[in-house]
Amino acid sequence: MEEAVGIRWHRLITRLAGSGFPDAAVRLEDEGPRLAMVFRALSGDPGLAIKASTDRNINTWRPLAHRLAGTGRRHALAWREADALRVPESLAVFPDSSLNRDLYLWLTAMASQASALPAGDWLQGNQQLVLKTLAAYPGLGDIYRTLAECLVTLRQTRRMPAEQRQREAALQRALLSPGSQPALPAAPGQPWPVALWLYPLPEQPPHLPRAANDDGSGESGGNGKVRQSRQRKQAKYVDDSQNRNGMMIFRLESLFSWSEFVPVDRCEDDSDDEDSEQIAEDLDYLSLSRSPSTSASRIKLDLDLPSAAEDDIPLTEGCLFPEWDWKKQQLRDNHCRVIPMLPRDATPAPLPERLQPLARTLRQRFEGLRPQRVWQKRQATGTLLDLDACLHFAAERQRGSASSQPALWKRESAQHRDLSCLVLADLSLSTEAWADNSHQVIDVIRDSLHLLGEALDAGHDDFAMYGFSSRRRDHVRFNLIKNFAEPWGDTIHGRISELKPGYYTRMGGAIRQATEILRDKPSEQRLLLLLTDGKPNDLDIYEGRYGMEDTRQALLEARKAGIQPFCVTIDQQAADYLPYLFGQQRYQLIRQAAELPSLLPKLYLLLTGRSS
């Protein structure tokens, strides 16, 4: 009985304390593509993605109903980071869904006119930012006034102490007349969140040096997929429960029992949480520690380079390439070393038997697209007489107008398709993950290379294949699978079968090396086809915005050299960053990784302007 009453009471008080209008809620998942287009159209930083923010604690005055229900502490806010614009995952501020959509639009417009908001200038910074946005885009004036008036009307219904009312009245005047309020009246706590304004960046945890046994891979040791939250969590460091820096007290008579001592930490549970992902979503903070018993460190991967006797064979000492420093907006000369390598244990092998039926189908389809041999008529020299040309010459001679150098021959020649394609496959450590219940990503990449090579060989196209991975800037591995001069056959199949997951994904250096190879091809159409499963990353500063900007710069250099880059990916978050790197129509997202081997040849036909 008590439990039933408690449940009903909880539902009642939560409903009474509820804020917002859930029936009019609008989700970022639905509005994201539109907002991204608007953000770039308004001259926003094209490198920024629009992502969901995490609710933050706001120490503000709460009504009695909120205090009874335990709600009103956390609020969804908007702010701008170095590489992303963070907005609430859903908006239900207004009773009309169209107003909530306009609120998303307004926050996006404000963010396009400002960098991160200074932490100590929240009131003045937002007022000036509103004025700057309205001055830049006067067409947004009606939208802002409507949103501000509706928000002020909703805020006026809140009952609060007198000192809180004075501050709230000043905030409302600042909303209705931006720039009119130099400061807020003093009052305890923080003001109730303002949905139309941007907020400073959340506090970051203090930086700690990387642990000695932390390889920084960030890879999961499990065989399943890792679900990535679209929200960004705040973190805080906590002390390790196995801290050994304290004073140790022992009794001498316990000395003989040390041989039986087992260092078990009774305060920790090493069992896996069945619903750990949902628990992480519900936490206010994610606690970070260096405890060796965490889930991520139970299985350690040694990412040190193998010995020379076990590693792939380096073909040269490598080539130095520049790298783009987006903060300084300049190239760092000779900053990245790309080393061409050949698989050590690769031996000639036939196409895997399970792929042969599909390979036969692809070969038949591409053989029909081979350049056909045609007869060139009315030639000065040739192998056979052109009867039509001879009859025409005889008639012209009877009329007295025949040429002194008649073209009476015909010869057979093959049409030439002036195209070169370089396939660049991502062989980073993440390809060891499972794409589905029966396929690893590296298996999908191997099968794709096998089948695409069979198709291109049947069509007599000029193509090459390489793979890449990296371990910092001085060791970018560029694996030779097939160069333009080598024939397709068992040797290449053997190399593909020996491809293994490498290290990290320093795309910029690999793209520059591929560009140099294609630059030497005189073909009219040169295609760079990149197969990947994730965004650029490496152990050093190549994470985040740095890696994205360097990759984008490398792709711009490729386009200037007359090369057409195109990306095929199985990364389900690719839509957040690939339009910025490759362009809207220059990438293809594959929803089911197992479909990649069969879809890739069809995609190649579309890219080269042919149909099967």
C-alpha positions in Angstrom: 0.0 0.0 0.0 2.8 2.4 0.9 4.6 1.7 -2.3 1.4 2.3 -4.4 0.8 5.6 -2.6 4.4 6.6 -3.1 4.3 5.9 -6.8 1.1 8.0 -7.3 2.5 10.8 -5.2 5.7 10.8 -7.2 3.8 11.0 -10.5 1.6 13.8 -9.2 4.3 16.0 -7.8 6.5 15.4 -10.9 3.6 16.4 -13.1 2.9 19.5 -11.1 6.6 20.5 -11.1 7.1 19.8 -14.7 8.3 22.6 -16.9 8.1 23.0 -20.7 5.7 21.6 -23.2 6.5 18.0 -24.1 3.7 17.8 -26.7 5.4 20.5 -28.7 9.0 19.2 -28.4 11.3 19.4 -31.4 14.4 17.1 -31.6 17.8 18.0 -32.8 17.9 14.6 -34.7 15.2 15.9 -37.0 16.4 19.5 -37.2 20.2 18.8 -37.5 20.6 18.8 -41.3 18.6 22.0 -41.7 20.6 23.7 -38.9 23.9 22.6 -40.4 22.9 24.1 -43.8 21.8 27.4 -42.1 24.9 27.6 -40.0 27.2 27.4 -43.0 24.9 29.7 -45.1 25.3 32.3 -42.4 29.1 32.2 -42.7 29.6 30.0 -39.7 32.8 28.1 -39.2 32.4 25.2 -41.7 34.6 23.0 -39.4 32.0 23.1 -36.6 29.5 20.3 -36.2 26.1 20.8 -34.5 25.8 18.3 -31.6 23.7 17.6 -28.6 24.7 19.3 -25.3 24.5 17.7 -21.9 22.3 19.0 -19.1 24.3 21.1 -16.7 23.7 21.9 -13.0 22.4 25.5 -12.4 22.3 26.7 -8.9 19.1 28.7 -9.2 16.1 29.4 -7.0 13.5 26.7 -7.4 9.8 26.7 -6.5 8.4 24.5 -3.8 7.1 21.9 -6.3 10.5 21.6 -7.9 12.2 21.1 -4.5 9.6 18.4 -3.5 10.0 16.6 -6.8 13.8 17.0 -6.8 13.7 18.6 -10.3 14.9 21.9 -11.7 18.6 21.4 -10.9 19.7 20.4 -14.4 19.0 22.3 -17.6 19.7 21.9 -21.3 21.8 24.9 -22.5 23.6 25.9 -25.6 27.2 26.9 -26.0 30.0 26.9 -28.6 33.2 24.8 -28.4 36.3 24.8 -30.6 35.0 22.1 -32.8 31.2 22.0 -32.2 28.1 24.0 -31.5 26.3 22.4 -28.6 22.5 22.8 -28.5 19.9 20.9 -26.4 19.0 17.4 -27.7 15.3 18.5 -27.7 13.5 21.8 -27.2 10.1 22.1 -25.5 10.4 25.7 -24.2 7.3 27.0 -26.0 3.8 25.5 -26.4 4.1 25.8 -30.2 6.5 23.4 -32.0 7.1 26.1 -34.7 8.5 28.4 -32.0 10.8 25.6 -30.7 12.1 25.1 -34.3 12.7 28.9 -34.5 14.6 28.7 -31.2 16.9 26.2 -32.8 17.3 28.5 -35.8 18.0 31.5 -33.5 20.7 29.7 -31.4 22.4 28.6 -34.7 22.4 32.1 -36.0 23.9 33.5 -32.8 26.6 30.9 -32.8 27.5 31.8 -36.4 28.4 35.3 -35.2 30.6 34.5 -32.2 33.3 32.3 -30.8 33.1 30.7 -27.4 31.4 33.1 -24.9 33.7 34.5 -22.1 32.9 33.0 -18.8 32.9 36.4 -16.9 30.8 38.4 -19.4 27.6 36.4 -19.8 25.1 39.2 -19.6 26.9 41.8 -21.7 28.3 39.2 -24.1 24.8 37.9 -25.0 23.3 41.3 -25.3 26.0 42.4 -27.7 25.8 39.1 -29.6 22.1 39.5 -30.1 22.6 43.0 -31.5 25.4 41.8 -33.7 23.3 38.9 -35.1 20.3 41.2 -35.8 22.5 43.7 -37.5 24.0 41.0 -39.7 20.7 39.4 -40.5 17.8 41.9 -40.2 15.4 39.2 -41.4 15.7 37.4 -38.1 14.3 40.5 -36.2 10.7 39.3 -36.3 11.7 35.8 -35.2 13.7 37.1 -32.3 11.1 39.5 -31.1 8.4 36.8 -31.1 10.7 34.4 -29.2 11.7 37.0 -26.7 8.1 38.2 -26.0 6.9 34.6 -25.6 9.8 33.7 -23.3 9.2 36.8 -21.1 5.5 35.9 -20.9 6.4 32.4 -19.7 9.0 33.7 -17.2 6.6 36.2 -15.7 4.3 33.4 -14.4 7.0 32.3 -12.0 6.7 33.3 -8.4 9.9 34.1 -6.6 11.3 36.1 -3.7 11.6 39.9 -4.0 15.4 39.9 -4.6 15.0 37.3 -7.2 12.2 39.3 -8.9 14.5 42.3 -9.3 17.1 40.3 -11.1 14.5 38.5 -13.2 12.9 41.8 -14.2 16.4 43.0 -15.4 16.8 39.9 -17.4 13.5 40.3 -19.1 14.3 43.9 -20.0 17.6 42.6 -21.5 15.7 40.1 -23.6 13.2 42.7 -24.9 15.7 45.5 -25.3 19.2 44.0 -25.9 22.0 46.3 -24.7 19.9 48.1 -22.1 21.1 46.3 -19.0 24.7 47.0 -17.9 24.5 44.6 -14.9 22.1 42.4 -12.9 21.0 43.2 -9.4 22.6 41.1 -6.8 20.7 38.0 -5.7 21.6 34.5 -4.3 22.4 31.8 -6.7 22.2 32.0 -10.5 19.3 33.3 -12.6 16.9 30.9 -14.2 18.4 29.7 -17.5 17.7 31.9 -20.6 16.9 29.7 -23.5 17.6 32.4 -26.1 21.2 33.0 -25.0 24.5 31.1 -25.3 26.4 30.0 -22.2 30.1 29.7 -21.4 31.9 26.4 -21.9 31.4 23.9 -19.0 34.2 23.5 -16.6 36.9 21.1 -17.7 38.5 18.6 -15.4 42.2 19.3 -14.6 44.6 17.7 -17.0 46.5 14.7 -15.6 49.5 13.0 -17.2 48.8 9.8 -19.0 49.3 6.6 -17.1 52.3 4.5 -17.9 50.2 1.6 -19.0 47.8 3.7 -21.0 48.4 3.3 -24.7 45.8 5.9 -25.6 44.2 3.7 -28.1 40.7 4.3 -26.9 39.7 1.0 -28.5 37.3 -1.5 -27.0 38.5 -4.9 -26.1 35.1 -6.6 -26.8 33.8 -8.3 -29.9 30.6 -6.2 -30.2 29.8 -2.8 -31.4 30.4 0.2 -29.1 27.5 2.5 -29.0 28.5 6.2 -28.9 26.4 8.7 -27.2 25.6 11.9 -29.1 25.9 13.9 -25.9 29.1 15.1 -24.2 29.5 14.3 -20.6 31.3 16.3 -18.0 34.1 14.5 -16.2 35.9 14.7 -12.9 38.9 12.9 -11.5 38.6 10.7 -8.4 41.1 9.1 -6.2 42.1 5.5 -6.8 40.8 3.3 -4.0 44.1 1.4 -4.1 46.2 4.5 -3.2 49.5 3.3 -1.8 50.9 6.6 -0.7 49.5 6.5 2.8 51.1 5.2 6.0 51.2 1.4 6.4 50.6 0.0 9.9 51.2 -3.7 10.5 52.0 -6.0 13.4 55.2 -8.0 13.3 53.4 -11.2 14.0 51.6 -10.9 10.7 54.9 -11.2 8.8 54.6 -15.0 8.4 51.2 -14.7 6.8 52.3 -12.5 4.0 53.1 -15.4 1.8 49.3 -16.1 1.8 48.4 -12.5 1.2 46.2 -11.9 -1.9 45.8 -8.1 -2.8 42.0 -8.1 -3.4 40.3 -4.8 -3.4 37.0 -5.5 -1.6 35.7 -2.1 -2.4 35.5 -2.7 -6.1 33.3 -5.0 -8.1 34.9 -6.4 -11.3 31.6 -7.7 -12.7 30.2 -6.0 -15.8 27.1 -3.9 -15.5 24.4 -5.2 -17.7 23.1 -1.8 -18.5 26.2 0.3 -18.2 25.4 2.4 -21.2 22.1 3.6 -19.7 23.8 4.2 -16.3 26.4 6.4 -18.0 23.6 8.4 -19.7 21.9 9.0 -16.3 25.1 10.2 -14.5 25.7 13.9 -13.9 29.5 13.3 -14.1 31.6 10.5 -15.4 34.4 9.8 -12.9 37.9 9.2 -14.3 40.5 7.2 -12.5 43.8 5.4 -13.1 42.7 2.3 -11.4 44.1 -0.8 -13.2 40.8 -2.7 -12.7 38.6 -0.5 -14.9 36.7 -2.1 -17.8 38.9 -0.4 -20.5 42.1 -1.8 -19.0 41.2 -5.4 -18.3 42.5 -6.3 -21.7 45.6 -4.4 -22.8 46.7 -4.2 -26.4 50.4 -3.8 -27.1 50.7 -1.1 -29.8 54.5 -1.0 -29.9 55.9 -1.5 -33.4 56.9 -5.1 -34.0 60.5 -6.0 -34.5 62.0 -5.7 -38.0 62.0 -9.4 -38.5 58.2 -9.6 -37.9 57.1 -6.3 -39.4 56.1 -5.6 -43.0 59.0 -4.8 -45.3 59.8 -1.1 -45.7 60.5 -0.3 -49.3 62.2 3.0 -48.7 63.0 5.2 -45.7 59.9 7.2 -46.5 58.9 10.5 -47.9 58.4 13.7 -45.9 55.1 15.6 -46.4 53.8 18.8 -44.9 50.9 19.0 -42.4 48.3 21.7 -42.0 48.3 23.6 -38.6 44.8 25.0 -38.5 45.4 27.3 -35.5 48.3 29.0 -37.3 46.7 28.6 -40.7 49.9 27.4 -42.3 51.6 24.3 -43.5 54.3 22.7 -41.3 56.9 21.6 -43.8 58.4 18.1 -43.7 56.3 17.3 -40.7 55.0 13.8 -41.5 56.9 10.8 -42.8 55.0 8.3 -45.0 56.8 4.9 -45.3 55.8 2.5 -48.2 55.6 -1.1 -47.0 55.0 -4.5 -48.4 53.4 -7.4 -46.5 56.2 -9.7 -45.3 54.4 -13.1 -45.4 52.2 -12.5 -48.4 52.3 -15.4 -50.9 50.4 -15.8 -54.2 46.9 -17.1 -53.5 43.7 -17.5 -55.6 40.5 -15.5 -55.0 38.7 -16.9 -52.0 36.2 -19.6 -53.1 33.3 -18.0 -51.3 33.7 -14.8 -53.4 34.0 -16.5 -56.8 30.3 -16.6 -57.7 29.9 -12.9 -57.2 33.3 -12.2 -58.8 32.1 -14.1 -62.0 29.0 -11.9 -62.1 31.0 -8.7 -61.7 33.5 -9.8 -64.4 30.7 -10.5 -66.9 29.1 -7.1 -66.2 32.4 -5.2 -66.5 33.6 -7.1 -69.6 30.6 -5.6 -71.4 32.0 -2.2 -70.6 35.5 -2.8 -72.0 36.7 -0.3 -74.7 35.5 -1.7 -78.0 37.7 -2.0 -81.1 36.4 0.1 -84.0 37.3 0.7 -87.6 38.6 4.1 -88.5 37.7 4.9 -92.1 39.1 7.2 -94.7 42.7 6.9 -93.5 45.9 7.7 -95.4 47.3 4.3 -94.4 45.8 1.2 -93.1 45.4 -2.6 -93.4 42.3 -2.8 -95.7 40.9 -0.7 -98.5 37.9 1.5 -97.6 35.4 0.6 -100.4 33.2 3.7 -99.7 36.2 6.0 -99.8 37.4 4.3 -103.1 33.9 4.8 -104.7 33.8 8.4 -103.6 37.3 9.0 -104.9 36.4 7.5 -108.3 33.3 9.7 -108.6 35.3 12.8 -107.7 38.0 12.0 -110.3 35.3 11.6 -113.0 34.2 15.1 -112.2 37.8 16.4 -112.1 37.8 17.4 -108.4 39.6 14.4 -106.9 42.3 15.0 -104.2 45.9 14.4 -105.0 46.3 12.6 -101.7 43.3 10.3 -101.3 42.5 8.6 -98.0 41.5 5.2 -99.2 42.3 2.9 -96.3 40.8 1.8 -93.0 42.4 0.4 -89.9 41.2 -1.2 -86.6 42.0 0.5 -83.3 40.9 0.2 -79.7 39.1 3.0 -77.9 41.0 4.1 -74.9 39.3 5.1 -71.6 41.5 7.8 -70.2 40.9 7.0 -66.5 43.1 6.1 -63.5 41.8 5.0 -60.1 43.7 4.7 -56.8 41.9 2.8 -54.0 43.1 3.8 -50.5 41.9 1.5 -47.7 41.9 2.5 -44.0 43.8 -0.3 -42.1 43.7 1.3 -38.6 43.1 -0.6 -35.4 39.4 0.2 -35.5 39.0 -2.2 -38.4 39.5 -5.0 -36.0 36.0 -4.2 -34.5 33.0 -6.3 -35.5 30.8 -4.7 -38.2 28.0 -7.2 -37.4 27.6 -10.6 -35.7 29.7 -12.4 -38.3 32.0 -9.9 -40.0 34.9 -7.8 -38.8 35.5 -4.5 -40.6 38.9 -5.7 -41.9 37.1 -8.8 -43.4 34.7 -6.4 -45.2 37.6 -4.3 -46.5 39.5 -7.4 -47.8 36.4 -8.7 -49.6 35.7 -5.3 -51.1 39.3 -5.0 -52.5 39.1 -8.6 -53.9 35.8 -7.9 -55.8 36.6 -4.4 -56.9 39.9 -5.5 -58.3 38.2 -8.4 -60.2 35.7 -5.9 -61.7 38.2 -3.3 -62.7 40.5 -5.9 -64.2 37.7 -7.2 -66.3 36.9 -3.7 -67.5 40.6 -3.1 -68.4 40.7 0.0 -66.2 44.0 1.4 -64.9 44.0 1.1 -61.1 46.1 0.8 -58.0 45.4 -0.2 -54.4 47.1 0.9 -51.2 46.3 0.7 -47.4 47.4 3.0 -44.6 47.6 3.4 -40.8 49.8 5.4 -38.6 51.5 5.7 -35.2 52.3 9.4 -34.8 53.6 11.7 -37.5 56.9 10.0 -38.1 55.5 6.6 -38.9 52.6 6.6 -41.4 52.5 3.2 -42.9 51.5 3.1 -46.6 50.9 -0.5 -47.5 51.5 -1.5 -51.2 48.8 -3.8 -52.5 48.9 -3.1 -56.2 50.6 -0.3 -58.1 49.6 0.9 -61.6 52.3 -1.1 -63.3 51.5 -4.5 -61.7 49.1 -7.0 -63.3 46.1 -8.2 -61.4 46.4 -11.8 -60.3 47.2 -14.2 -57.5 50.1 -12.1 -56.2 47.7 -9.3 -55.4 45.1 -11.6 -53.9 47.7 -12.9 -51.6 48.6 -9.4 -50.4 45.0 -8.6 -49.8 44.5 -11.7 -47.8 47.4 -10.7 -45.5 46.1 -7.3 -44.7 45.8 -6.8 -40.9 44.6 -4.0 -38.7 47.4 -1.5 -38.0 47.4 1.5 -35.7 45.7 4.9 -36.1 44.2 7.0 -38.9 46.4 9.9 -40.0 44.6 10.5 -43.2 46.3 13.7 -44.3 49.7 12.1 -44.9 48.2 9.1 -46.7 46.1 11.3 -49.0 49.1 13.4 -49.9 51.1 10.3 -50.8 48.3 9.0 -52.9 48.0 12.4 -54.6 51.7 12.3 -55.5 51.2 8.9 -57.1 48.1 10.0 -59.1 49.8 13.3 -60.1 52.3 11.3 -62.2 49.4 9.7 -64.2 48.6 11.6 -67.4 45.0 10.4 -67.5 42.2 12.9 -68.1 40.1 11.5 -65.2 41.9 10.6 -61.9 39.9 9.2 -59.1 41.0 8.7 -55.4 38.6 6.3 -53.7 39.0 6.2 -49.9 37.5 3.3 -47.9 37.3 4.1 -44.1 35.4 3.3 -41.0 36.0 6.4 -38.9 37.4 10.0 -38.7 41.0 11.1 -38.6 42.9 10.4 -35.4 46.3 9.6 -34.0 48.2 9.4 -30.7 49.4 13.0 -30.8 47.7 16.3 -31.5 46.0 14.8 -34.6 42.8 14.2 -32.6 39.8 16.4 -33.1 39.9 19.6 -35.1 43.6 19.3 -36.0 43.2 16.0 -37.8 40.0 17.1 -39.5 41.5 20.3 -40.8 44.7 18.6 -42.0 42.6 16.0 -43.9 40.5 18.7 -45.5 43.6 20.6 -46.6 45.1 17.4 -48.1 41.8 16.9 -50.0 41.9 20.5 -51.3 45.4 19.9 -52.5 44.3 16.8 -54.3 41.5 18.7 -56.1 43.9 21.4 -57.2 46.0 18.7 -58.7 43.0 17.6 -60.9 42.2 14.5 -58.7 38.6 13.6 -57.8 38.5 12.3 -54.1 35.5 10.3 -53.0 34.9 8.5 -49.7 33.0 5.3 -48.9 32.5 4.8 -45.2 30.6 2.6 -42.7 30.9 5.1 -39.9 27.3 5.9 -38.9 28.3 9.3 -37.6 30.0 10.2 -40.8 27.3 12.7 -41.8 28.6 14.9 -38.9 32.0 15.5 -40.6 32.3 14.1 -44.1 30.3 16.9 -45.8 32.9 19.3 -44.4 35.8 17.2 -45.6 34.7 15.9 -49.0 31.6 17.9 -49.9 27.9 17.0 -49.9 28.0 14.8 -53.0 31.4 13.3 -52.6 30.9 10.5 -50.0 28.7 7.5 -49.6 27.6 6.1 -46.3 27.0 2.3 -46.2 24.4 1.4 -43.6 25.2 -2.4 -43.6 28.9 -3.1 -43.7 28.3 -6.6 -45.2 26.9 -4.9 -48.4 30.0 -3.0 -49.1 31.8 -5.6 -51.3 28.8 -5.9 -53.7 27.9 -2.2 -53.7 31.4 -0.8 -54.3 31.7 -1.9 -58.0 28.3 -0.3 -58.7 29.4 2.9 -57.0 32.5 2.9 -59.1 30.4 2.8 -62.3 28.5 5.8 -61.2 31.6 7.8 -60.3 33.2 7.1 -63.7 30.0 8.1 -65.6 29.1 4.6 -66.9 26.2 2.3 -66.4 26.0 -1.5 -66.4 
